[in-house]
């Protein structure tokens, strides 16, 4: 009857494994891996958060410093473009000591500065538009059948706005991607509903 003894021991081990723990491990959260619990594992804590209806793209991230008495203090400046690809687009800028916080601030700023466009039935624009923001100048022209021809962050703004069959030209020599995106939004504001 040794098999009866073994099955009884297996049942005892199973019962002790199923018994609730008395130590503090389950209260502290997990320390890695995907054991559920704390927010350190893959996708920790993001399951209950709803997906945004807007697509977003980072157009610039900079580490900026200010000099204090004890040395330099570093912050992050983030530029972001959000849009629903159906005519709504916005550009935002966020600054914080942490990149994730700066991205959240930039997203909030972009949602507050969002514009809604009136596009043609083939998702183009009605007429030539041009705009200037700081040192950045942009001109956007309808061009049927050519698709989206644009560069820099102007292309990102037009993609996320859902605009196609246009040609965009940066008339300035500015390399500032945030200002170029804002110049594109200022041009598109002329078509806003």
MARBA-3410 file (N, C-alpha, C, O; in Angstrom, 1 decimal):
193
0.8,-1.2,0.0,0.0,0.0,0.0,0.8,1.3,0.0,0.4,2.3,0.6 ~ 2.0,1.3,-0.6,2.8,2.5,-0.6,2.1,3.6,-1.5,2.4,4.8,-1.3 ~ 1.4,3.2,-2.5,0.7,4.3,-3.4,-0.3,5.0,-2.6,-0.5,6.2,-2.9 ~ -1.0,4.4,-1.6,-2.0,5.1,-0.8,-1.3,6.2,0.0,-1.8,7.3,0.2 ~ -0.1,5.8,0.6,0.6,6.8,1.4,1.1,8.0,0.5,1.0,9.1,1.0
1.5,7.7,-0.7,2.0,8.8,-1.6,0.8,9.7,-1.9,1.0,11.0,-1.9 ~ -0.4,9.2,-2.2,-1.5,10.0,-2.6,-2.0,10.9,-1.4,-2.4,12.0,-1.6 ~ -1.9,10.3,-0.2,-2.2,11.1,1.0,-1.2,12.2,1.2,-1.7,13.3,1.6 ~ 0.1,12.0,0.9,1.1,13.1,1.1,0.8,14.2,0.0,1.0,15.4,0.3 ~ 0.5,13.7,-1.2,0.2,14.7,-2.3,-1.0,15.6,-1.9,-1.0,16.8,-2.1
-2.0,15.0,-1.3,-3.2,15.7,-0.9,-2.8,16.7,0.2,-3.3,17.8,0.2 ~ -1.9,16.3,1.2,-1.5,17.2,2.2,-0.7,18.4,1.7,-1.0,19.6,2.1 ~ 0.2,18.1,0.7,1.0,19.2,0.1,0.0,20.1,-0.7,0.2,21.4,-0.6 ~ -0.9,19.6,-1.4,-1.9,20.4,-2.2,-2.7,21.3,-1.2,-3.0,22.4,-1.6 ~ -3.1,20.7,-0.1,-3.9,21.5,0.9,-3.1,22.6,1.5,-3.6,23.7,1.7
-1.8,22.3,1.8,-1.0,23.4,2.3,-0.6,24.5,1.3,-0.5,25.7,1.7 ~ -0.5,24.1,0.0,-0.3,25.1,-1.0,-1.5,26.0,-1.3,-1.4,27.1,-1.6 ~ -2.7,25.4,-1.1,-3.9,26.1,-1.3,-4.3,27.0,-0.2,-5.1,27.9,-0.3 ~ -3.7,26.7,1.0,-4.0,27.5,2.2,-3.5,28.9,2.0,-2.5,29.2,1.4 ~ -4.2,29.9,2.6,-3.8,31.3,2.5,-2.5,31.6,3.2,-2.2,30.9,4.2
-1.7,32.4,2.6,-0.4,32.8,3.2,-0.6,33.7,4.5,-1.5,34.5,4.5 ~ 0.3,33.5,5.4,0.3,34.4,6.6,1.3,35.4,6.6,1.3,36.3,7.4 ~ 2.3,35.3,5.7,3.4,36.3,5.6,2.9,37.6,4.8,1.8,37.6,4.4 ~ 3.7,38.6,4.7,3.3,39.9,4.1,3.6,39.9,2.6,3.5,41.0,2.0 ~ 4.0,38.8,2.0,4.4,38.9,0.6,3.2,39.4,-0.3,3.4,40.1,-1.3
2.0,38.9,-0.1,0.9,39.2,-1.0,0.4,40.6,-0.8,-0.3,41.1,-1.6 ~ 0.8,41.3,0.3,0.4,42.7,0.6,1.4,43.7,-0.1,1.0,44.8,-0.3 ~ 2.6,43.3,-0.4,3.6,44.2,-0.9,3.5,44.4,-2.4,4.0,45.4,-2.9 ~ 2.9,43.5,-3.1,2.9,43.6,-4.6,4.1,42.9,-5.1,5.0,42.5,-4.4 ~ 4.1,42.6,-6.4,5.1,41.8,-7.0,6.4,42.6,-7.2,6.3,43.9,-7.3
7.5,42.0,-7.3,8.8,42.6,-7.5,9.3,42.3,-8.9,10.6,42.3,-9.0 ~ 8.5,42.1,-9.8,9.0,41.8,-11.2,8.3,40.7,-11.8,7.5,40.0,-11.1 ~ 8.5,40.4,-13.0,7.8,39.4,-13.7,6.3,39.8,-13.9,5.9,40.9,-13.6 ~ 5.5,38.8,-14.3,4.1,39.1,-14.5,3.3,38.2,-13.5,2.6,37.4,-13.9 ~ 3.4,38.5,-12.2,2.7,37.8,-11.2,1.4,38.4,-10.8,0.8,38.0,-9.8
1.0,39.5,-11.4,-0.2,40.2,-11.0,0.2,41.0,-9.8,1.2,40.8,-9.1 ~ -0.6,41.9,-9.4,-0.4,42.7,-8.2,0.1,44.1,-8.5,-0.6,44.9,-9.1 ~ 1.4,44.4,-8.2,2.0,45.7,-8.3,2.0,46.2,-9.8,1.8,45.4,-10.7 ~ 2.4,47.4,-10.0,2.4,48.0,-11.3,3.8,47.9,-12.0,4.0,48.7,-12.9 ~ 4.6,47.0,-11.6,6.0,47.0,-12.2,6.1,46.0,-13.3,7.0,46.1,-14.1
5.2,45.1,-13.5,5.3,44.1,-14.5,4.8,44.6,-15.8,4.5,45.8,-15.9 ~ 4.8,43.8,-16.9,4.4,44.3,-18.2,2.9,44.7,-18.1,2.1,44.0,-17.6 ~ 2.6,45.9,-18.6,1.3,46.4,-18.7,0.6,46.5,-17.3,-0.6,46.3,-17.2 ~ 1.4,46.7,-16.3,0.9,46.8,-14.9,-0.1,47.9,-14.7,0.4,49.1,-14.9 ~ -1.3,47.7,-14.4,-2.2,48.8,-14.1,-2.8,49.5,-15.2,-3.6,50.5,-15.0
-2.6,49.1,-16.5,-3.1,49.8,-17.6,-4.3,49.1,-18.2,-5.0,49.7,-19.1 ~ -4.7,47.9,-17.7,-5.8,47.2,-18.3,-7.2,48.0,-18.1,-8.0,47.9,-19.0 ~ -7.3,48.6,-17.0,-8.6,49.3,-16.7,-8.7,50.7,-17.3,-9.8,51.2,-17.4 ~ -7.6,51.2,-17.8,-7.6,52.5,-18.4,-8.2,52.4,-19.9,-7.7,51.5,-20.6 ~ -9.1,53.3,-20.3,-9.6,53.3,-21.6,-8.7,53.8,-22.7,-7.9,54.7,-22.4
-8.7,53.3,-23.9,-7.9,53.8,-25.0,-8.4,55.1,-25.4,-9.6,55.4,-25.4 ~ -7.5,56.0,-25.8,-7.9,57.4,-26.2,-8.4,57.3,-27.6,-8.0,56.4,-28.4 ~ -9.4,58.1,-28.0,-9.9,58.1,-29.4,-9.0,58.8,-30.3,-9.3,58.8,-31.5 ~ -7.9,59.5,-29.8,-7.0,60.2,-30.7,-5.7,59.4,-30.8,-5.2,58.8,-29.9 ~ -5.1,59.5,-32.0,-3.8,59.0,-32.3,-2.8,60.1,-31.9,-3.1,61.3,-32.1
-1.7,59.8,-31.4,-0.7,60.8,-31.0,0.7,60.4,-31.5,1.0,59.3,-31.6 ~ 1.5,61.5,-31.7,2.8,61.3,-32.2,3.7,62.3,-31.5,3.4,63.5,-31.5 ~ 4.9,61.9,-31.0,5.8,62.8,-30.4,6.6,63.5,-31.5,7.2,62.8,-32.4 ~ 6.7,64.8,-31.5,7.5,65.5,-32.5,8.8,66.1,-32.0,9.6,66.5,-32.8 ~ 8.9,66.1,-30.7,10.1,66.7,-30.1,10.2,66.4,-28.6,9.3,66.6,-27.9
11.4,66.0,-28.2,11.6,65.9,-26.8,13.0,66.4,-26.5,14.0,66.0,-27.1 ~ 13.1,67.4,-25.5,14.3,68.0,-25.2,14.6,68.0,-23.7,13.7,68.1,-22.9 ~ 15.8,67.8,-23.3,16.2,68.0,-21.9,16.8,69.4,-21.7,17.8,69.7,-22.3 ~ 16.1,70.2,-20.9,16.5,71.5,-20.7,17.0,71.7,-19.3,16.6,70.9,-18.4 ~ 17.9,72.6,-19.1,18.6,72.8,-17.7,18.5,74.2,-17.3,18.5,75.1,-18.1
18.3,74.4,-16.0,18.4,75.8,-15.4,19.4,75.7,-14.3,19.5,74.7,-13.6 ~ 20.2,76.7,-14.2,21.3,76.7,-13.3,20.9,77.3,-11.9,20.4,78.4,-11.9 ~ 21.0,76.5,-10.9,20.6,76.9,-9.5,21.9,77.0,-8.7,23.0,76.8,-9.2 ~ 21.7,77.3,-7.4,22.9,77.5,-6.6,23.6,76.2,-6.4,24.9,76.2,-6.3 ~ 22.9,75.1,-6.3,23.5,73.8,-6.1,24.0,73.1,-7.3,24.5,72.0,-7.2
23.8,73.6,-8.5,24.1,73.0,-9.7,23.0,73.1,-10.7,22.1,74.0,-10.6 ~ 23.0,72.3,-11.7,21.9,72.3,-12.8,20.7,71.5,-12.4,20.8,70.4,-11.8 ~ 19.5,72.0,-12.7,18.3,71.2,-12.5,17.8,70.9,-13.9,17.6,71.8,-14.7 ~ 17.5,69.7,-14.2,17.1,69.2,-15.5,15.6,69.0,-15.6,15.0,68.5,-14.6 ~ 15.0,69.5,-16.6,13.6,69.2,-16.9,13.4,68.7,-18.4,14.4,68.8,-19.1
12.3,68.2,-18.7,12.0,67.8,-20.1,10.9,68.6,-20.7,9.9,68.9,-20.1 ~ 11.1,68.9,-22.0,10.1,69.6,-22.8,9.7,68.7,-23.9,10.5,68.3,-24.7 ~ 8.4,68.5,-24.0,7.9,67.5,-25.0,6.9,68.2,-25.9,6.0,68.9,-25.4 ~ 7.0,68.0,-27.2,6.0,68.5,-28.2,5.3,67.3,-28.7,5.9,66.3,-29.1 ~ 3.9,67.4,-28.8,3.1,66.2,-29.3,2.0,66.7,-30.2,1.5,67.8,-30.0
1.7,65.9,-31.2,0.6,66.2,-32.1,-0.5,65.0,-31.9,-0.1,63.9,-31.9 ~ -1.7,65.4,-31.7,-2.8,64.4,-31.6,-3.9,64.7,-32.6,-4.1,65.9,-33.0 ~ -4.5,63.7,-33.1,-5.6,63.8,-34.1,-6.4,62.6,-34.2,-6.0,61.5,-33.8 ~ -7.6,62.7,-34.7,-8.5,61.5,-34.9,-8.5,61.0,-36.3,-9.2,60.1,-36.7 ~ -7.7,61.6,-37.2,-7.6,61.3,-38.7,-9.0,61.5,-39.4,-9.2,60.9,-40.4
-9.8,62.3,-38.8,-11.1,62.6,-39.4,-11.4,64.1,-39.5,-12.5,64.5,-39.7 ~ -10.3,64.9,-39.3,-10.5,66.3,-39.4,-10.1,67.1,-38.1,-10.1,68.3,-38.2 ~ -9.9,66.4,-37.0,-9.5,67.1,-35.8,-8.0,66.9,-35.5,-7.5,65.8,-35.6 ~ -7.3,68.0,-35.1,-5.9,67.9,-34.9,-5.5,69.0,-33.9,-6.2,70.1,-33.8 ~ -4.5,68.8,-33.1,-4.0,69.7,-32.1,-2.5,69.5,-31.8,-2.1,68.4,-31.8
-1.8,70.6,-31.5,-0.4,70.5,-31.1,-0.3,71.0,-29.7,-0.9,72.0,-29.3 ~ 0.5,70.3,-28.8,0.6,70.7,-27.4,2.1,70.6,-27.0,2.9,69.9,-27.6 ~ 2.4,71.4,-26.0,3.8,71.4,-25.4,3.6,71.2,-23.9,2.8,71.8,-23.3 ~ 4.4,70.3,-23.3,4.4,70.0,-21.9,5.8,70.0,-21.3,6.7,69.5,-22.0 ~ 5.9,70.5,-20.1,7.2,70.6,-19.5,7.1,70.0,-18.1,6.2,70.4,-17.3
8.0,69.1,-17.7,8.0,68.5,-16.4,9.4,67.9,-16.1,10.2,67.8,-17.0 ~ 9.6,67.5,-14.8,10.8,66.9,-14.4,10.9,65.4,-14.9,12.0,64.9,-14.9 ~ 9.8,64.8,-15.2,9.7,63.4,-15.7,9.1,63.4,-17.1,8.2,64.2,-17.4 ~ 9.6,62.5,-18.0,9.2,62.5,-19.3,7.7,62.1,-19.4,7.0,62.7,-20.2 ~ 7.3,61.1,-18.6,5.9,60.7,-18.7,4.9,61.8,-18.3,3.9,61.9,-18.9
5.3,62.5,-17.3,4.4,63.6,-16.8,4.4,64.7,-17.9,3.4,65.3,-18.1 ~ 5.5,65.0,-18.5,5.6,66.0,-19.6,4.7,65.6,-20.8,4.1,66.4,-21.4 ~ 4.7,64.3,-21.1,3.9,63.8,-22.2,2.4,63.9,-21.9,1.6,64.3,-22.7 ~ 2.0,63.6,-20.6,0.6,63.8,-20.2,0.2,65.3,-20.3,-0.9,65.6,-20.8 ~ 1.1,66.2,-19.9,0.8,67.6,-19.9,0.7,68.1,-21.4,-0.2,68.9,-21.7
1.6,67.6,-22.3,1.5,68.0,-23.7,0.2,67.5,-24.3,-0.4,68.2,-25.1 ~ -0.2,66.2,-24.0,-1.4,65.7,-24.5,-2.6,66.5,-24.1,-3.5,66.8,-24.9 ~ -2.7,66.9,-22.8,-3.7,67.8,-22.3,-3.8,69.1,-23.0,-4.8,69.6,-23.4 ~ -2.6,69.7,-23.3,-2.5,71.0,-24.0,-2.9,70.8,-25.4,-3.6,71.7,-25.9 ~ -2.6,69.7,-26.1,-3.0,69.5,-27.4,-4.5,69.4,-27.5,-5.1,69.9,-28.5
-5.1,68.7,-26.6,-6.6,68.5,-26.6,-7.3,69.9,-26.4,-8.3,70.1,-27.0 ~ -6.7,70.7,-25.6,-7.3,72.1,-25.4,-7.2,73.0,-26.6,-8.0,73.8,-26.8 ~ -6.1,72.8,-27.4,-5.9,73.6,-28.6,-6.3,72.9,-29.9,-5.7,73.2,-30.9 ~ -7.2,72.0,-29.8,-7.6,71.2,-31.0,-8.5,72.0,-31.9,-9.4,72.8,-31.4 ~ -8.3,71.8,-33.2,-9.2,72.5,-34.2,-9.9,71.4,-35.0,-9.4,70.3,-35.1
-11.1,71.7,-35.5,-11.8,70.8,-36.4,-11.9,71.4,-37.8,-12.3,72.5,-38.0 ~ -11.4,70.6,-38.8,-11.3,71.1,-40.2,-12.6,70.7,-41.0,-13.3,69.7,-40.7 ~ -12.8,71.5,-42.0,-13.8,71.1,-43.0,-13.1,70.8,-44.2,-12.5,71.6,-44.9 ~ -13.1,69.5,-44.6,-12.3,68.9,-45.7,-13.3,68.7,-46.9,-14.5,68.6,-46.7 ~ -12.7,68.5,-48.0,-13.5,68.1,-49.2,-13.9,66.7,-49.1,-13.4,66.0,-48.2
-14.7,66.2,-50.0,-15.1,64.8,-50.0,-14.0,63.8,-50.2,-14.1,62.6,-49.8 ~ -12.9,64.2,-50.9,-11.8,63.3,-51.1,-10.7,63.6,-50.1,-9.5,63.3,-50.3 ~ -11.0,64.2,-48.9,-10.2,64.5,-47.8,-9.0,65.4,-48.1,-7.9,65.2,-47.6 ~ -9.2,66.4,-49.0,-8.2,67.4,-49.3,-8.7,68.7,-48.8,-9.7,68.8,-48.0 ~ -8.0,69.8,-49.1,-8.4,71.1,-48.7,-8.9,71.9,-49.9,-8.7,71.5,-51.1
-9.7,72.9,-49.7,-10.4,73.6,-50.7,-9.5,74.6,-51.6,-9.7,74.7,-52.8 ~ -8.6,75.2,-50.9,-7.8,76.2,-51.6,-6.4,76.3,-50.9,-6.2,75.7,-49.9 ~ -5.5,77.1,-51.5,-4.2,77.3,-51.0,-4.2,78.0,-49.6,-5.0,78.9,-49.5 ~ -3.4,77.6,-48.7,-3.4,78.3,-47.4,-1.9,78.4,-47.0,-1.1,77.6,-47.3 ~ -1.6,79.5,-46.3,-0.2,79.8,-45.9,-0.3,80.4,-44.5,-1.3,81.1,-44.2
0.7,80.2,-43.7,0.7,80.7,-42.4,2.2,80.9,-41.9,3.1,80.3,-42.4 ~ 2.3,81.7,-40.9,3.6,82.0,-40.2,3.4,81.9,-38.7,2.5,82.5,-38.2 ~ 4.3,81.1,-38.1,4.3,81.1,-36.6,5.8,81.2,-36.2,6.6,80.4,-36.5 ~ 6.0,82.3,-35.4,7.4,82.6,-35.0,8.2,82.7,-36.3,7.9,83.5,-37.2 ~ 9.3,81.9,-36.4,10.2,82.0,-37.6,9.8,81.0,-38.7,10.4,81.0,-39.8
8.8,80.2,-38.4,8.4,79.1,-39.3,7.3,79.6,-40.2,6.3,80.1,-39.8 ~ 7.5,79.4,-41.6,6.5,79.7,-42.6,6.1,78.4,-43.3,7.0,77.6,-43.7 ~ 4.8,78.2,-43.6,4.4,77.0,-44.3,3.3,77.3,-45.3,2.5,78.2,-45.0 ~ 3.3,76.7,-46.4,2.3,76.8,-47.4,1.8,75.5,-47.8,2.5,74.5,-48.0 ~ 0.4,75.3,-47.8,-0.2,74.0,-48.1,-1.1,74.2,-49.3,-2.0,75.1,-49.3
-0.9,73.4,-50.4,-1.7,73.5,-51.6,-2.4,72.2,-51.9,-1.9,71.1,-51.7 ~ -3.7,72.2,-52.4,-4.3,71.0,-52.8,-3.7,70.5,-54.1,-3.3,71.2,-55.0 ~ -3.5,69.2,-54.1,-2.9,68.5,-55.3,-3.6,67.2,-55.5,-3.1,66.2,-55.0 ~ -4.6,67.1,-56.3,-5.4,65.9,-56.5,-4.6,64.8,-57.1,-3.9,64.9,-58.1 ~ -4.7,63.6,-56.4,-4.1,62.4,-57.0,-2.6,62.2,-56.6,-2.0,61.2,-56.9
-2.0,63.1,-55.9,-0.6,63.0,-55.5,-0.4,62.4,-54.2,0.8,62.0,-53.8 ~ -1.4,62.4,-53.3,-1.2,61.9,-52.0,-0.7,63.0,-51.1,-0.8,64.2,-51.4 ~ -0.1,62.6,-49.9,0.4,63.6,-49.0,1.9,63.8,-49.2,2.7,62.9,-49.0 ~ 2.2,65.0,-49.7,3.6,65.4,-49.9,4.0,66.5,-49.0,3.6,67.6,-49.2 ~ 4.7,66.1,-47.9,5.1,67.1,-46.9,6.3,66.6,-46.1,6.6,65.4,-46.2
7.0,67.4,-45.4,8.1,67.0,-44.7,8.1,67.5,-43.2,7.1,68.3,-42.9 ~ 9.0,67.1,-42.5,9.2,67.6,-41.1,7.9,67.2,-40.3,7.3,66.2,-40.5 ~ 7.6,68.0,-39.3,6.4,67.8,-38.5,5.1,68.2,-39.1,4.1,67.9,-38.6 ~ 5.2,68.9,-40.3,4.0,69.3,-41.0,3.3,68.0,-41.5,2.1,68.0,-41.6 ~ 4.1,67.1,-41.9,3.5,65.8,-42.4,2.8,65.1,-41.3,1.7,64.6,-41.5
3.3,65.1,-40.1,2.7,64.5,-38.9,1.3,65.2,-38.7,0.3,64.5,-38.4 ~ 1.3,66.5,-38.7,0.1,67.2,-38.5,-1.0,66.9,-39.5,-2.1,66.6,-39.2 ~ -0.6,66.8,-40.8,-1.5,66.6,-41.8,-2.0,65.1,-41.8,-3.2,64.9,-42.1 ~ -1.1,64.2,-41.5,-1.5,62.8,-41.3,-2.6,62.6,-40.2,-3.6,61.9,-40.4 ~ -2.3,63.1,-39.1,-3.2,63.0,-37.9,-4.5,63.8,-38.1,-5.5,63.5,-37.4
-4.5,64.8,-39.0,-5.7,65.5,-39.3,-6.6,64.7,-40.3,-7.7,65.0,-40.4 ~ -5.9,63.8,-41.0,-6.7,63.0,-42.0,-6.7,63.7,-43.3,-7.6,63.4,-44.1 ~ -5.8,64.6,-43.6,-5.7,65.3,-44.8,-4.9,64.5,-45.8,-3.8,64.0,-45.5 ~ -5.4,64.3,-47.0,-4.6,63.7,-48.1,-4.7,64.5,-49.4,-5.5,65.5,-49.4 ~ -3.9,64.2,-50.4,-3.9,64.9,-51.7,-3.5,66.4,-51.5,-4.2,67.2,-52.1
-2.5,66.7,-50.7,-2.0,68.0,-50.6,-0.5,68.0,-50.7,0.2,67.0,-50.4 ~ 0.1,69.2,-51.0,1.5,69.4,-51.0,1.8,70.5,-50.1,1.2,71.6,-50.1 ~ 2.7,70.3,-49.2,3.1,71.3,-48.2,4.6,71.7,-48.4,5.4,70.9,-48.7 ~ 4.9,73.0,-48.2,6.2,73.5,-48.4,6.6,74.4,-47.3,5.9,75.3,-46.9 ~ 7.7,74.1,-46.6,8.3,75.0,-45.6,9.1,76.1,-46.3,10.1,75.8,-46.9
8.6,77.3,-46.1,9.3,78.4,-46.8,10.4,79.0,-46.0,11.2,79.8,-46.5 ~ 10.5,78.7,-44.7,11.5,79.2,-43.8,12.6,78.1,-43.7,12.5,77.0,-44.1 ~ 13.7,78.5,-43.1,14.8,77.6,-42.8,14.8,77.1,-41.4,15.8,76.5,-40.9 ~ 13.7,77.3,-40.7,13.6,76.9,-39.3,13.6,75.4,-39.2,12.8,74.7,-39.9 ~ 14.3,74.8,-38.3,14.4,73.4,-38.0,13.6,73.0,-36.7,13.6,71.9,-36.3
12.9,74.0,-36.1,12.2,73.8,-34.9,10.9,73.1,-35.2,10.0,73.6,-35.8 ~ 10.8,71.8,-34.8,9.7,71.0,-35.2,8.4,71.4,-34.6,7.3,71.3,-35.2 ~ 8.5,71.9,-33.3,7.2,72.3,-32.7,6.7,73.6,-33.4,5.5,73.7,-33.6 ~ 7.5,74.5,-33.7,7.1,75.7,-34.4,6.6,75.4,-35.8,5.6,76.0,-36.3 ~ 7.2,74.4,-36.5,6.7,74.0,-37.8,5.3,73.4,-37.7,4.5,73.7,-38.6
5.1,72.6,-36.7,3.8,72.0,-36.5,2.8,73.0,-36.2,1.6,73.0,-36.7 ~ 3.1,74.0,-35.3,2.2,75.0,-35.0,1.9,75.9,-36.2,0.7,76.4,-36.3 ~ 2.8,76.2,-37.0,2.6,76.9,-38.3,1.6,76.2,-39.2,0.7,76.8,-39.8 ~ 1.7,74.8,-39.2,0.8,74.0,-40.0,-0.6,74.1,-39.4,-1.6,74.2,-40.2 ~ -0.7,74.1,-38.1,-2.0,74.1,-37.5,-2.6,75.5,-37.7,-3.8,75.7,-37.9
-1.8,76.6,-37.6,-2.3,77.9,-37.9,-2.8,78.1,-39.3,-3.8,78.7,-39.6 ~ -2.1,77.4,-40.3,-2.6,77.4,-41.7,-4.0,76.7,-41.8,-4.9,77.1,-42.4 ~ -4.0,75.5,-41.1,-5.3,74.7,-41.2,-6.4,75.4,-40.4,-7.6,75.1,-40.7 ~ -6.1,76.3,-39.5,-7.1,77.0,-38.8,-8.0,77.9,-39.7,-9.1,78.2,-39.4 ~ -7.4,78.2,-40.9,-8.2,79.0,-41.8,-9.3,78.2,-42.5,-10.3,78.7,-43.0
-9.2,76.9,-42.4,-10.2,76.0,-42.9,-11.1,75.4,-41.8,-12.1,74.7,-42.1 ~ -10.9,75.8,-40.6,-11.6,75.3,-39.4,-13.1,75.6,-39.5,-13.4,76.7,-40.0 ~ -13.9,74.7,-39.0,-15.4,74.9,-39.0,-15.8,76.0,-38.0,-17.0,76.3,-37.9
END
